[in-house]
Amino acid sequence: MPNDTGLALRETMAGGAPDFRFDNSYARLPERFYARLDPTPVAAPRLVKVNDGLARELGLDPAALATPAAVEVLAGNRLAAGSLPIAQAYAGHQFGNFVPQLGDGRAILLGEVIDRQGRRRDIQLKGSGPTPFSRRGDGRAALGPVLREYIVSEAMMALGIPTTRSLAAVTTGEPVYRETALPGAVLTRVASSHVRVGTFQFFAARGDLEALRLLADHVIERHYPEAGDAAEPYRVLFDRVIAAQAGLIARWMLVGFIHGVMNTDNCSIAGETIDYGPCAFMDTYRADTVFSSIDHGGRYAYANQPRIGHWNLARFGETLLPLLAADEDRALAIANESLAAFQGLYGRALMSGMRRKLGLFTEEDGDAALAQDLLNAMSAGAADFTLTFRQLDPESDSVRAAFTDPAAFDAWSARWRERLGREPQDAAARRSLMHSVNPAYIPRNHRVETALAAAIERQDLAPFEELLDVLSKPYEERPQYADYAESPPADGGVYRTFCGT
């Protein structure tokens, strides 16, 4: 593990590109797992942001990442020492339709680093030019989606939700063309890995059992080493991925997060939130909330996320069948038995979190109904999801004002107070618990859009920087940022979000 003296660069070579000390395990897999190619250079790279805290986690010096040589690496104009750039192959179900070949169409994995905690992390450029998987796309990213992913992924990290991270953003000095010409940018993304359910589907669709086994063994060694010692390692792998996804989706639901494109190629085997496209956080609570402009049928609506998570995991289980047992019926029985655990795992994770949100330390049979009835009252009363939970206080009725029909809340509140009366903890302990899990600040859509508009239209990054600062401490009330906790104005909500591709 690098020590502090190693932070001074990890080191530049005579003023050249920084050495990330890459150790590229995925690139050592057979070449049908990826395409080898370098990023496509850009005209005039300029640094927008370096994530200082993440850089230090990775054993990198943030100041060194801001040097001209490092910016060239972050833009894709030159390679760091030890980099073996690849675009990964994968398939995927997109809105329920299977596409046998997708792959990194605008991203290139530069390599893997071992961070200061001994964890292996991918370093990937997103928006780094066309690849063999681009499917007629330009392989580029616009500044708005890059900054959006930076904001939301870092907010998710601060909220305690497993996520990919954003190490840096640079502009390219070149336009990208979507509906209009937009400033181009490249995001440097960090992930535990970029292996997806769709990665397994890519090889399963080809009947490539050898590749499936190699991929499963790679994932076990990298993410779930306890499975390697088990009598049925691939079953344990399936069980661990199911548990990771159940816990992840429960955490999304507890903060009102809507991913927007829960395709199997956006479902991380490591259990991290990945691929922030048309994602958003709810303001007013409605179970059927959809923001994505491409989700016309509401397949990935807020309330559908657990069901879709289960569906995605079923697709993962199908790819593992040849590894689970030689007999097809036996393999199917094993997979179904493992998959049956999802609902219980998800339900327990959700209720554990919901009890904390309601200030409950103990468990009673009626707690699930109590929580659901609050959500029903919030829906009927057009109450803000985040504000309602943050302002819940048995000693104050201030939260009533969030409901268009306060009487619905009053009826629920009486039951809640009665339930709290059976708790052994005092009011201070309860308040501390609730404030530790009910955020004051989320990346509200109108705030994100305001920051993006300032950056794109006026080259003003001050709103972006301030929003990042607010979201870095979501559970800590800071009076100077009180406006960031408020719901959007009645005419200022964001109702559609876009993928950015």
C-alpha positions as CSV (number, residue, x, y, z in Angstrom):
1,M,0.0,0.0,0.0
2,P,1.4,3.4,-0.9
3,N,2.5,5.6,2.0
4,D,2.3,9.4,2.2
5,T,5.6,10.0,0.6
6,G,4.4,8.1,-2.5
7,L,1.6,10.7,-3.0
8,A,4.0,13.2,-4.6
9,L,2.9,11.8,-7.9
10,R,3.1,8.1,-8.3
11,E,5.4,9.7,-10.3
12,T,5.8,11.6,-13.5
13,M,8.6,10.4,-15.7
14,A,10.8,13.4,-16.5
15,G,7.7,15.6,-16.7
16,G,5.7,13.0,-18.7
17,A,2.4,11.4,-18.0
18,P,1.7,10.4,-14.4
19,D,2.2,6.7,-13.4
20,F,-0.9,5.4,-11.8
21,R,0.8,2.1,-11.0
22,F,-1.8,0.2,-13.0
23,D,-2.3,-3.5,-12.5
24,N,-4.6,-4.7,-15.2
25,S,-6.2,-7.9,-14.3
26,Y,-9.2,-7.6,-16.7
27,A,-6.8,-6.9,-19.7
28,R,-5.1,-10.3,-18.9
29,L,-8.3,-12.1,-19.8
30,P,-8.6,-13.4,-23.4
31,E,-9.0,-10.8,-26.0
32,R,-12.6,-11.7,-26.8
33,F,-13.5,-9.9,-23.5
34,Y,-12.7,-6.5,-25.0
35,A,-11.2,-4.5,-27.8
36,R,-7.7,-3.0,-27.4
37,L,-7.5,0.6,-28.5
38,D,-6.3,4.0,-27.3
39,P,-8.6,6.9,-26.5
40,T,-9.1,9.4,-29.3
41,P,-7.2,12.6,-28.7
42,V,-9.1,15.9,-28.3
43,A,-8.3,19.4,-29.5
44,A,-7.8,21.5,-26.4
45,P,-8.3,19.7,-23.1
46,R,-9.0,21.9,-20.0
47,L,-9.4,20.7,-16.5
48,V,-12.8,21.4,-14.9
49,K,-12.6,19.4,-11.7
50,V,-10.4,17.0,-9.7
51,N,-11.9,15.1,-6.9
52,D,-9.3,15.7,-4.2
53,G,-10.7,13.2,-1.7
54,L,-11.0,10.4,-4.1
55,A,-7.6,11.1,-5.6
56,R,-6.1,10.6,-2.1
57,E,-8.1,7.4,-1.6
58,L,-6.4,6.1,-4.8
59,G,-3.0,7.1,-3.6
60,L,-2.7,10.0,-6.0
61,D,-1.8,13.6,-5.4
62,P,-4.7,15.9,-6.4
63,A,-2.2,18.7,-7.4
64,A,-0.4,16.3,-9.6
65,L,-3.6,15.4,-11.4
66,A,-4.0,19.1,-12.3
67,T,-0.7,19.3,-14.2
68,P,-0.8,19.7,-18.0
69,A,0.7,16.2,-18.4
70,A,-2.0,14.6,-16.2
71,V,-4.8,16.6,-17.9
72,E,-3.6,15.1,-21.2
73,V,-4.1,11.7,-19.7
74,L,-7.5,12.5,-18.3
75,A,-8.6,13.8,-21.7
76,G,-7.3,10.7,-23.6
77,N,-4.5,12.5,-25.4
78,R,-1.7,10.4,-24.0
79,L,-1.3,7.3,-21.9
80,A,0.0,7.0,-18.4
81,A,2.7,4.4,-17.8
82,G,1.3,0.9,-17.4
83,S,-2.0,1.7,-19.0
84,L,-3.5,-1.1,-21.2
85,P,-6.6,0.7,-22.6
86,I,-9.5,-1.5,-23.5
87,A,-13.2,-1.1,-24.4
88,Q,-15.1,-3.9,-22.6
89,A,-17.6,-6.2,-24.4
90,Y,-21.0,-6.8,-23.0
91,A,-24.6,-7.4,-24.1
92,G,-27.8,-6.5,-22.3
93,H,-31.6,-6.3,-22.1
94,Q,-32.6,-2.7,-22.9
95,F,-36.2,-2.0,-21.8
96,G,-36.7,-5.7,-21.9
97,N,-35.3,-6.3,-25.4
98,F,-32.1,-8.3,-25.7
99,V,-29.2,-6.8,-27.6
100,P,-26.5,-9.5,-28.0
101,Q,-23.7,-6.9,-28.4
102,L,-23.4,-3.5,-26.8
103,G,-20.0,-2.9,-25.1
104,D,-18.2,0.3,-24.2
105,G,-19.3,2.5,-27.0
106,R,-17.8,5.7,-25.6
107,A,-15.7,4.6,-22.7
108,I,-12.2,3.1,-22.3
109,L,-10.8,1.4,-19.3
110,L,-7.3,2.8,-18.8
111,G,-6.4,0.2,-16.1
112,E,-6.8,-0.8,-12.5
113,V,-5.2,0.6,-9.4
114,I,-4.9,-0.7,-5.9
115,D,-6.1,2.0,-3.5
116,R,-4.8,2.9,-0.1
117,Q,-7.2,0.3,1.5
118,G,-5.9,-2.4,-0.7
119,R,-9.0,-2.4,-2.9
120,R,-8.8,-2.8,-6.7
121,R,-10.5,0.0,-8.6
122,D,-11.0,0.6,-12.3
123,I,-10.0,4.0,-13.9
124,Q,-12.1,4.6,-16.9
125,L,-12.5,7.5,-19.3
126,K,-16.1,8.2,-20.4
127,G,-16.5,10.2,-23.6
128,S,-13.1,9.2,-24.9
129,G,-14.0,8.6,-28.5
130,P,-15.5,5.8,-30.7
131,T,-14.8,2.1,-30.2
132,P,-15.7,-1.0,-32.1
133,F,-18.9,-1.1,-29.9
134,S,-20.1,2.5,-30.7
135,R,-22.8,1.4,-33.2
136,R,-22.5,4.5,-35.3
137,G,-22.2,6.8,-32.2
138,D,-19.5,9.4,-31.9
139,G,-18.1,8.0,-28.7
140,R,-18.2,11.4,-27.1
141,A,-19.9,13.0,-24.1
142,A,-21.3,16.5,-23.5
143,L,-20.3,18.6,-20.6
144,G,-23.8,18.6,-19.1
145,P,-24.1,14.8,-18.6
146,V,-20.5,14.6,-17.4
147,L,-21.1,17.2,-14.7
148,R,-24.5,15.6,-13.9
149,E,-22.8,12.2,-13.3
150,Y,-20.2,13.9,-11.2
151,I,-22.7,15.6,-9.0
152,V,-25.1,12.7,-8.5
153,S,-22.5,10.0,-8.0
154,E,-20.7,12.0,-5.4
155,A,-24.0,12.8,-3.7
156,M,-24.7,9.1,-3.6
157,M,-21.4,8.4,-2.0
158,A,-22.0,11.0,0.7
159,L,-25.5,9.5,1.3
160,G,-23.8,6.1,2.0
161,I,-25.0,4.4,-1.1
162,P,-22.6,2.1,-3.1
163,T,-21.7,3.9,-6.3
164,T,-19.1,4.5,-9.0
165,R,-17.2,7.7,-8.4
166,S,-16.0,10.7,-10.4
167,L,-12.3,11.4,-10.2
168,A,-12.1,14.2,-12.8
169,A,-13.8,16.1,-15.5
170,V,-12.2,17.9,-18.5
171,T,-13.5,19.8,-21.4
172,T,-12.3,18.8,-24.9
173,G,-12.4,22.1,-26.8
174,E,-14.6,20.3,-29.3
175,P,-18.4,20.4,-29.8
176,V,-20.5,17.3,-29.7
177,Y,-23.8,17.2,-31.6
178,R,-27.0,16.1,-30.1
179,E,-30.1,18.2,-30.7
180,T,-27.7,21.1,-30.8
181,A,-24.0,21.6,-30.6
182,L,-22.8,21.2,-27.0
183,P,-19.4,21.5,-25.3
184,G,-17.6,18.2,-25.2
185,A,-16.1,16.7,-22.0
186,V,-14.6,13.5,-20.6
187,L,-15.3,12.0,-17.2
188,T,-12.8,9.9,-15.4
189,R,-14.9,7.3,-13.6
190,V,-13.8,5.0,-10.8
191,A,-15.5,1.7,-10.1
192,S,-14.9,-1.4,-8.1
193,S,-15.2,-2.9,-11.6
194,H,-17.3,-2.4,-14.7
195,V,-18.5,-6.0,-14.9
196,R,-22.2,-6.1,-15.5
197,V,-25.0,-8.6,-15.8
198,G,-24.7,-7.8,-19.5
199,T,-21.1,-8.9,-19.5
200,F,-22.2,-12.5,-18.5
201,Q,-25.0,-12.2,-21.1
202,F,-22.5,-11.5,-23.8
203,F,-20.8,-14.8,-23.5
204,A,-23.9,-16.8,-22.6
205,A,-25.6,-15.7,-25.8
206,R,-22.6,-17.1,-27.7
207,G,-22.6,-20.4,-25.8
208,D,-19.0,-19.6,-24.7
209,L,-18.8,-21.7,-21.5
210,E,-15.1,-21.2,-21.2
211,A,-15.4,-17.4,-21.1
212,L,-18.4,-17.6,-18.7
213,R,-16.2,-19.6,-16.3
214,L,-13.2,-17.3,-16.7
215,L,-15.5,-14.3,-16.1
216,A,-17.1,-15.9,-13.0
217,D,-13.7,-16.8,-11.6
218,H,-12.5,-13.3,-12.2
219,V,-15.5,-11.8,-10.4
220,I,-15.1,-14.2,-7.5
221,E,-11.5,-13.4,-7.0
222,R,-12.1,-9.7,-7.3
223,H,-15.3,-9.1,-5.4
224,Y,-16.5,-12.3,-3.6
225,P,-13.4,-14.2,-2.6
226,E,-15.3,-16.2,0.1
227,A,-17.1,-17.9,-2.8
228,G,-13.9,-19.3,-4.1
229,D,-13.6,-21.6,-1.0
230,A,-17.2,-22.8,-1.1
231,A,-18.3,-26.2,-2.3
232,E,-20.5,-24.5,-4.8
233,P,-18.6,-21.3,-5.7
234,Y,-20.9,-20.2,-8.6
235,R,-24.0,-20.5,-6.4
236,V,-22.4,-18.5,-3.7
237,L,-21.4,-15.9,-6.4
238,F,-25.1,-15.7,-7.4
239,D,-26.2,-15.4,-3.8
240,R,-23.7,-12.6,-3.1
241,V,-24.8,-10.6,-6.2
242,I,-28.4,-11.0,-5.2
243,A,-27.8,-9.7,-1.7
244,A,-25.7,-6.8,-3.0
245,Q,-28.4,-5.7,-5.5
246,A,-31.2,-6.2,-2.9
247,G,-29.4,-3.9,-0.5
248,L,-28.5,-1.4,-3.1
249,I,-32.1,-1.0,-4.5
250,A,-33.5,-0.7,-0.9
251,R,-31.1,2.2,-0.3
252,W,-32.2,3.9,-3.5
253,M,-35.8,3.6,-2.4
254,L,-35.1,5.0,1.0
255,V,-33.8,8.3,-0.4
256,G,-36.3,8.6,-3.4
257,F,-33.7,7.9,-6.0
258,I,-34.8,6.8,-9.5
259,H,-32.1,5.3,-11.7
260,G,-34.0,5.6,-14.9
261,V,-32.3,3.0,-17.1
262,M,-32.1,-0.3,-15.1
263,N,-31.1,-2.3,-18.2
264,T,-29.1,-5.4,-17.5
265,D,-26.0,-3.7,-18.9
266,N,-26.4,-1.0,-16.2
267,C,-26.6,-3.6,-13.4
268,S,-23.2,-3.9,-11.7
269,I,-22.1,-7.3,-10.5
270,A,-20.2,-5.5,-7.7
271,G,-23.5,-4.0,-6.4
272,E,-22.6,-0.4,-7.1
273,T,-24.9,2.3,-8.7
274,I,-23.5,2.7,-12.2
275,D,-24.4,4.6,-15.4
276,Y,-26.0,7.8,-14.3
277,G,-28.1,8.8,-17.3
278,P,-31.6,10.1,-16.8
279,C,-31.5,9.5,-13.1
280,A,-33.2,11.9,-10.6
281,F,-34.4,12.2,-7.0
282,M,-38.1,12.6,-6.3
283,D,-39.5,15.8,-4.9
284,T,-43.2,15.2,-4.4
285,Y,-43.8,11.6,-3.5
286,R,-45.5,9.5,-6.1
287,A,-44.8,5.8,-6.4
288,D,-45.2,5.9,-10.2
289,T,-42.7,8.8,-10.7
290,V,-40.7,8.6,-13.9
291,F,-38.2,11.2,-15.1
292,S,-36.5,9.6,-18.0
293,S,-37.5,10.9,-21.4
294,I,-37.0,7.4,-23.0
295,D,-39.1,5.4,-20.4
296,H,-42.4,5.9,-22.1
297,G,-44.1,3.0,-20.3
298,G,-42.8,3.6,-16.9
299,R,-40.9,0.3,-16.8
300,Y,-38.2,1.9,-14.5
301,A,-40.5,4.0,-12.4
302,Y,-39.6,4.5,-8.7
303,A,-41.9,1.7,-7.4
304,N,-40.9,-0.7,-10.1
305,Q,-37.2,-0.7,-9.2
306,P,-37.3,-3.7,-6.9
307,R,-39.3,-5.8,-9.4
308,I,-36.8,-4.8,-12.2
309,G,-33.9,-5.6,-9.9
310,H,-35.3,-9.1,-9.4
311,W,-35.9,-9.5,-13.2
312,N,-32.3,-8.4,-14.0
313,L,-31.0,-11.0,-11.4
314,A,-33.1,-13.7,-13.1
315,R,-31.3,-12.9,-16.3
316,F,-28.0,-13.2,-14.5
317,G,-29.0,-16.5,-13.1
318,E,-29.8,-17.8,-16.6
319,T,-26.2,-17.1,-17.6
320,L,-24.9,-19.1,-14.7
321,L,-26.9,-22.2,-15.3
322,P,-24.1,-24.2,-17.0
323,L,-21.9,-23.4,-14.1
324,L,-24.3,-24.3,-11.3
325,A,-24.8,-27.9,-12.3
326,A,-24.3,-30.3,-15.2
327,D,-27.9,-31.3,-15.1
328,E,-30.1,-28.5,-16.5
329,D,-33.1,-29.2,-14.2
330,R,-30.8,-29.3,-11.1
331,A,-29.1,-26.0,-12.2
332,L,-32.5,-24.3,-12.7
333,A,-33.7,-25.5,-9.3
334,I,-30.5,-24.1,-7.7
335,A,-30.9,-20.7,-9.5
336,N,-34.6,-20.4,-8.5
337,E,-33.9,-21.3,-4.9
338,S,-31.2,-18.5,-4.7
339,L,-33.4,-16.0,-6.6
340,A,-36.3,-16.7,-4.2
341,A,-34.2,-15.0,-1.5
342,F,-34.3,-11.6,-3.2
343,Q,-37.7,-10.5,-1.9
344,G,-36.9,-11.3,1.7
345,L,-33.4,-9.7,1.5
346,Y,-34.8,-6.6,-0.1
347,G,-37.8,-6.4,2.2
348,R,-35.7,-6.7,5.3
349,A,-33.2,-4.1,4.1
350,L,-36.0,-1.7,3.2
351,M,-37.8,-2.1,6.5
352,S,-34.6,-1.8,8.5
353,G,-34.0,1.5,6.8
354,M,-37.6,2.7,7.1
355,R,-37.6,2.0,10.8
356,R,-34.6,4.2,11.2
357,K,-36.2,6.9,9.1
358,L,-39.2,6.8,11.5
359,G,-37.1,6.8,14.6
360,L,-37.8,3.2,15.6
361,F,-35.2,1.1,17.3
362,T,-37.3,-2.0,17.9
363,E,-39.4,-4.1,15.6
364,E,-43.1,-4.7,15.7
365,D,-45.4,-6.5,13.2
366,G,-47.3,-3.4,12.3
367,D,-44.2,-1.3,11.3
368,A,-44.5,-2.0,7.6
369,A,-48.1,-0.9,7.5
370,L,-47.2,2.2,9.4
371,A,-44.5,3.1,6.9
372,Q,-46.7,2.4,3.9
373,D,-49.5,4.4,5.3
374,L,-47.2,7.4,5.7
375,L,-46.2,7.0,2.0
376,N,-49.9,6.8,1.1
377,A,-50.6,10.0,3.0
378,M,-47.7,11.7,1.3
379,S,-48.9,10.7,-2.1
380,A,-52.5,11.9,-1.4
381,G,-51.2,15.1,0.2
382,A,-48.5,15.9,-2.5
383,A,-45.9,16.0,0.2
384,D,-42.2,16.2,-0.5
385,F,-40.4,12.9,0.1
386,T,-37.2,14.2,1.5
387,L,-38.6,17.1,3.5
388,T,-41.3,15.0,5.1
389,F,-38.9,12.5,6.6
390,R,-36.4,15.2,7.6
391,Q,-39.0,17.2,9.4
392,L,-40.8,14.4,11.2
393,D,-40.8,15.2,14.9
394,P,-43.3,13.9,17.5
395,E,-42.8,17.1,19.4
396,S,-43.6,19.4,16.5
397,D,-46.4,19.6,13.9
398,S,-44.4,21.7,11.4
399,V,-44.3,18.9,8.9
400,R,-48.1,19.2,8.5
401,A,-47.5,22.2,6.2
402,A,-46.0,19.9,3.6
403,F,-49.3,18.2,3.0
404,T,-52.1,19.6,0.9
405,D,-54.4,17.6,3.2
406,P,-53.0,17.9,6.7
407,A,-55.8,15.8,8.2
408,A,-54.4,12.7,6.5
409,F,-51.1,13.3,8.2
410,D,-52.7,13.9,11.5
411,A,-54.4,10.6,11.5
412,W,-51.1,8.8,10.7
413,S,-49.2,10.9,13.2
414,A,-51.4,9.8,16.1
415,R,-50.5,6.2,15.3
416,W,-46.8,7.0,15.0
417,R,-46.7,8.8,18.3
418,E,-48.4,5.8,19.9
419,R,-45.8,3.5,18.4
420,L,-43.0,5.7,19.6
421,G,-44.4,5.5,23.1
422,R,-43.4,1.9,23.2
423,E,-39.7,2.6,22.4
424,P,-37.2,2.6,25.2
425,Q,-35.0,5.4,23.7
426,D,-35.4,9.1,24.6
427,A,-36.3,11.9,22.2
428,A,-32.6,13.0,21.8
429,A,-31.6,9.5,20.7
430,R,-34.5,9.2,18.4
431,R,-33.8,12.6,16.8
432,S,-30.1,11.7,16.3
433,L,-31.0,8.4,14.6
434,M,-33.5,10.1,12.3
435,H,-31.2,12.9,11.3
436,S,-28.4,10.4,10.5
437,V,-30.6,8.6,7.9
438,N,-33.0,11.3,6.6
439,P,-30.9,13.8,4.5
440,A,-31.5,17.5,4.6
441,Y,-29.9,17.8,1.2
442,I,-30.3,15.8,-2.0
443,P,-29.3,16.7,-5.5
444,R,-32.7,18.2,-6.3
445,N,-33.3,18.3,-10.0
446,H,-33.9,22.0,-10.4
447,R,-30.6,22.7,-8.5
448,V,-28.7,20.3,-10.7
449,E,-30.1,21.8,-13.8
450,T,-29.3,25.3,-12.6
451,A,-25.7,24.3,-12.0
452,L,-25.4,22.7,-15.4
453,A,-26.9,25.6,-17.2
454,A,-24.4,28.0,-15.6
455,A,-21.5,25.8,-16.6
456,I,-22.7,25.2,-20.1
457,E,-24.1,28.6,-21.0
458,R,-21.9,31.0,-19.1
459,Q,-18.8,28.9,-18.3
460,D,-19.6,29.6,-14.6
461,L,-18.7,26.7,-12.3
462,A,-19.5,28.5,-9.1
463,P,-23.0,26.9,-8.8
464,F,-21.6,23.5,-9.6
465,E,-18.9,23.8,-6.9
466,E,-21.4,25.1,-4.3
467,L,-23.8,22.3,-5.0
468,L,-21.0,19.8,-4.6
469,D,-20.2,21.4,-1.2
470,V,-23.8,21.2,0.0
471,L,-24.2,17.6,-1.1
472,S,-20.9,16.5,0.6
473,K,-22.6,16.6,4.0
474,P,-26.2,15.7,3.3
475,Y,-27.2,14.9,6.9
476,E,-25.7,18.1,8.4
477,E,-27.9,21.1,8.5
478,R,-26.0,24.2,7.5
479,P,-28.1,27.4,7.7
480,Q,-26.2,29.1,4.9
481,Y,-27.5,26.4,2.6
482,A,-31.1,26.4,3.8
483,D,-32.5,27.1,0.3
484,Y,-31.0,23.9,-1.0
485,A,-33.3,21.9,1.3
486,E,-36.4,23.4,-0.1
487,S,-38.8,21.8,-2.7
488,P,-38.7,23.4,-6.1
489,P,-41.1,26.2,-6.8
490,A,-44.5,25.1,-8.2
491,D,-43.4,26.1,-11.7
492,G,-39.8,25.1,-11.3
493,G,-39.8,21.3,-11.2
494,V,-37.9,19.1,-13.5
495,Y,-40.1,16.5,-15.1
496,R,-37.9,15.0,-17.8
497,T,-34.3,13.9,-17.8
498,F,-32.2,12.7,-20.7
499,C,-29.7,10.0,-21.2
500,G,-26.9,12.2,-22.6
501,T,-25.9,9.8,-25.3
